Amino acid sequence: MTVIPEGFVPVKLGSTFATHSATLHARWHGGKLQVGFIVEAHQANPGGHCHGGMLGLFADIVLSSAAQYQTDIPRQFLPTISLQLDYMNGAPLGRWVQGEAEILQVTRNLVFSQGLITCDAKAVARASGVFRRGPLLPDTESDHRLRLPGMPDMSRVADDSRFDIVHMRIV
């Protein structure tokens, strides 16, 4: 049985589709949000490894969530404009898969990020993505669960006068 690494707690990231697809765990480590899951049978391909579609969904979640928690942008909807993956190794059924990302650039309208997904200390996939900065999102219970140990306090962003929350746009 695979053990979830120390410091990871269950979280809900992304849409309902994402939460139905995997039980995600996260931690704050080395100034970055790390997200992971254990590969279950419904996520596996016929070869007994994590399906590429599941890894694509996971990459999308990791790259966009990093933007929410590793930058000072407000919590906002980040629809995917472009997502590229290079698959390098398989992630076997029952194993822990983990991802983290770095934010390359944030503009007025877009976020550019890249990340690495690993399993058993081997790179499984390399990902890069571009996300459009959409409307602001309301706080949810999931947001409060992402106050992970060591994570910087992002509450100041909601109070930042640059953001017009009533009109859901950057002024």
Secondary structure, 3 states (H helix, E strand, C coil): CCCCCCCCEEECCCCHHHHHHCCEEEEEECCEEEEEEECCHHHECCCCEECHHHHHHHHHHHHHHHHHHHCCCCCECCCEEEEEEEECCCCECCCEEEEEEEEEEECCCEEEEEEEEEECCEEEEEEEEEEECCCECCCCHHHHHCCCCCCCCCHHHHCCCCEECCCCEEC
